[in-house]
Amino acid sequence: MVAVAAVLISGAVIASPLGDSKKDKASVAKDVTIGADYYKIVIDDDIDLALVESNKKDMRILAKGNTHEDVSWKIKDGVLYLSSNGSSLKDKVKITLTVNKLRQLIVNGASNVHSVGYLQSPGISVTINGDCTVALQNRGAIELKRTPDADMEVTSSSGAVYVRNK
């Protein structure tokens, strides 16, 4: 079964694909190898995140100048925490992250998250908290949740997509 979900929150626009715009030519890429397993991702503070299914544990941070240094990340108890200390909505940090059967995604702030191709998770729980966009394709089910202060509009879906209030 294939599930596809696109969520539009509070009128935010869907971000263009990574590496696709003219401003990326002035950006600096930083490649990171992640040494630990993670099954859950928590995103804070205005990040454009592209998820790619892979057995590798890699992250590419694309940012203007040295702003990639403003990205903080850590793994604790199987949870990958990503945040950006940058304050420019115009020049958001863009991260491409490999995942392997991701189970849970929590998106906070004005972040944009999309999958590149289909993810291979049996099921992903996605929690929306803020003015963000999420566009995922997954082979298994997708459960969408929102916090009480977040508005959610599902613009398209197919397959096993479930929408719940938190």
Beta strands, then each sheet from edge to edge (+ up, - down):
strand 1: 3-8
strand 2: 27-33
strand 3: 40-44
strand 4: 47-53
strand 5: 58-64
strand 6: 71-76
strand 7: 79-84
strand 8: 93-99
strand 9: 104-108
strand 10: 112-115
strand 11: 123-129
strand 12: 133-138
strand 13: 141-146
strand 14: 153-158
strand 15: 161-165
sheet 1: 2+ 5- 8+ 4+ 10+ 12+ 1- 14+
sheet 2: 6+ 7- 3- 9- 11- 13- 15-
end
